[in-house]
Protein backbone atom coordinates (compact mmCIF):
# COMPACT_ATOMS: atom_id res chain seq x y z
CA UNK A 1 0.00 0.00 0.00
CA UNK A 2 2.83 2.40 0.91
CA UNK A 3 4.53 1.62 -2.39
CA UNK A 4 1.32 2.32 -4.29
CA UNK A 5 0.85 5.69 -2.55
CA UNK A 6 4.50 6.58 -3.15
CA UNK A 7 4.18 5.69 -6.85
CA UNK A 8 0.98 7.70 -7.15
CA UNK A 9 2.60 10.75 -5.54
CA UNK A 10 5.67 10.39 -7.76
CA UNK A 11 3.52 10.09 -10.88
CA UNK A 12 1.43 13.09 -9.87
CA UNK A 13 4.49 15.25 -9.25
CA UNK A 14 6.07 14.10 -12.50
CA UNK A 15 2.99 14.90 -14.57
CA UNK A 16 2.39 18.17 -12.72
CA UNK A 17 5.95 19.24 -13.39
CA UNK A 18 5.70 18.39 -17.07
CA UNK A 19 2.42 20.21 -17.43
CA UNK A 20 3.86 23.39 -15.98
CA UNK A 21 6.75 23.42 -18.44
CA UNK A 22 4.40 24.52 -21.23
CA UNK A 23 3.35 27.51 -19.15
CA UNK A 24 6.84 28.85 -18.44
CA UNK A 25 7.56 32.29 -19.81
CA UNK A 26 10.63 33.32 -21.73
CA UNK A 27 11.89 36.84 -21.28
CA UNK A 28 13.00 38.88 -24.29
CA UNK A 29 15.23 41.96 -24.00
CA UNK A 30 15.42 44.38 -26.93
CA UNK A 31 18.45 46.51 -27.70
CA UNK A 32 16.82 49.57 -26.12
CA UNK A 33 16.04 47.90 -22.76
CA UNK A 34 12.40 47.06 -23.47
CA UNK A 35 11.52 43.74 -21.87
CA UNK A 36 8.57 41.43 -22.44
CA UNK A 37 7.71 37.83 -21.65
CA UNK A 38 5.96 35.25 -23.75
CA UNK A 39 4.74 31.84 -22.62
CA UNK A 40 6.77 29.13 -24.29
CA UNK A 41 3.60 27.46 -25.56
CA UNK A 42 2.96 30.49 -27.82
CA UNK A 43 6.00 29.75 -30.02
CA UNK A 44 8.21 26.75 -30.71
CA UNK A 45 11.19 28.14 -32.60
CA UNK A 46 13.22 31.33 -32.92
CA UNK A 47 14.87 32.35 -36.17
CA UNK A 48 17.57 34.98 -35.96
CA UNK A 49 17.72 36.97 -39.17
CA UNK A 50 20.21 39.75 -40.01
CA UNK A 51 17.85 42.55 -38.90
CA UNK A 52 15.09 40.80 -36.98
CA UNK A 53 14.32 37.94 -34.66
CA UNK A 54 11.31 35.86 -35.68
CA UNK A 55 9.09 33.73 -33.44
CA UNK A 56 7.37 30.74 -35.05
CA UNK A 57 4.68 28.27 -33.95
CA UNK A 58 3.88 25.19 -36.02
CA UNK A 59 5.56 26.65 -39.13
CA UNK A 60 3.61 29.92 -38.79
CA UNK A 61 5.23 33.27 -38.07
CA UNK A 62 3.64 34.61 -34.86
CA UNK A 63 5.97 37.50 -34.08
CA UNK A 64 9.10 39.44 -34.87
CA UNK A 65 11.39 41.85 -33.07
CA UNK A 66 13.42 44.47 -34.94
CA UNK A 67 15.66 47.36 -34.05
CA UNK A 68 15.46 50.46 -36.19
CA UNK A 69 18.11 53.16 -36.43
CA UNK A 70 16.78 56.63 -35.58
CA UNK A 71 16.26 58.69 -38.71
CA UNK A 72 18.66 61.63 -38.98
CA UNK A 73 15.64 63.98 -39.25
CA UNK A 74 15.00 63.37 -35.53
CA UNK A 75 17.28 64.16 -32.60
CA UNK A 76 16.14 61.14 -30.54
CA UNK A 77 14.31 57.86 -30.99
CA UNK A 78 11.57 59.06 -28.62
CA UNK A 79 10.96 62.06 -30.89
CA UNK A 80 10.72 59.82 -33.96
CA UNK A 81 8.33 57.34 -32.35
CA UNK A 82 6.14 60.21 -31.07
CA UNK A 83 5.89 61.47 -34.65
CA UNK A 84 4.99 57.95 -35.76
CA UNK A 85 2.24 57.91 -33.12
CA UNK A 86 0.75 61.13 -34.50
CA UNK A 87 0.80 59.67 -38.02
CA UNK A 88 -0.67 56.33 -36.87
CA UNK A 89 -3.62 58.12 -35.29
CA UNK A 90 -4.64 59.16 -38.80
CA UNK A 91 -4.81 55.50 -39.92
CA UNK A 92 -7.73 53.09 -39.78
CA UNK A 93 -6.00 50.79 -37.28
CA UNK A 94 -6.58 50.69 -33.53
CA UNK A 95 -3.83 52.88 -32.01
CA UNK A 96 -3.01 52.61 -28.30
CA UNK A 97 -0.41 54.58 -26.36
CA UNK A 98 1.69 52.34 -24.09
CA UNK A 99 2.60 53.25 -20.52
CA UNK A 100 6.37 52.74 -20.46
CA UNK A 101 7.37 55.19 -17.76
CA UNK A 102 9.04 58.58 -17.75
CA UNK A 103 11.47 59.31 -20.58
CA UNK A 104 10.15 56.47 -22.73
CA UNK A 105 7.46 56.35 -25.35
CA UNK A 106 5.62 53.63 -27.17
CA UNK A 107 2.41 52.81 -28.93
CA UNK A 108 0.79 49.87 -30.65
CA UNK A 109 -1.24 49.63 -33.83
CA UNK A 110 -3.60 46.74 -34.56
CA UNK A 111 -4.58 46.04 -38.17
CA UNK A 112 -5.81 42.86 -39.89
CA UNK A 113 -5.00 40.43 -37.06
CA UNK A 114 -1.54 41.82 -36.29
CA UNK A 115 -0.36 44.23 -33.63
CA UNK A 116 2.90 46.14 -33.83
CA UNK A 117 4.37 47.96 -30.85
CA UNK A 118 6.82 50.81 -31.46
CA UNK A 119 9.10 51.46 -28.48
CA UNK A 120 11.66 54.21 -27.84
CA UNK A 121 13.62 54.82 -24.68
CA UNK A 122 15.59 57.78 -23.44
CA UNK A 123 18.51 55.45 -22.61
CA UNK A 124 18.94 54.62 -26.30
CA UNK A 125 18.41 57.75 -28.42
CA UNK A 126 19.92 56.27 -31.61
CA UNK A 127 17.53 53.36 -32.12
CA UNK A 128 14.04 52.12 -31.36
CA UNK A 129 12.38 48.72 -31.44
CA UNK A 130 9.30 47.19 -32.98
CA UNK A 131 7.57 44.07 -31.76
CA UNK A 132 5.07 42.71 -34.29
CA UNK A 133 2.82 39.81 -33.39
CA UNK A 134 -0.37 38.03 -34.25
CA UNK A 135 -3.41 38.79 -32.15
CA UNK A 136 -3.02 35.34 -30.54
CA UNK A 137 0.09 36.54 -28.69
CA UNK A 138 -0.30 40.34 -28.62
CA UNK A 139 -2.20 40.47 -25.31
CA UNK A 140 0.52 38.40 -23.60
CA UNK A 141 3.28 40.65 -24.93
CA UNK A 142 1.65 44.02 -24.34
CA UNK A 143 0.38 43.14 -20.86
CA UNK A 144 3.88 42.67 -19.49
CA UNK A 145 5.92 45.02 -21.69
CA UNK A 146 8.18 47.31 -19.67
CA UNK A 147 11.36 49.33 -19.98
CA UNK A 148 14.21 48.51 -17.63
Secondary structure, DSSP 8 states (H G I E B T S, - for coil): -HHHHHHHHHHHHHHHHHHHHTT-EEEEE-TTSEEEEEEGGG-SEEEE-SSEEEEEETTEEEEEEEEEE--TTSSSHHHHHHHHHHHHTTSSSEEEEE---TTEEEEEEEETTEEEEEEEETTEEEEEEEEEEEHHHHHHHHHH-EE-
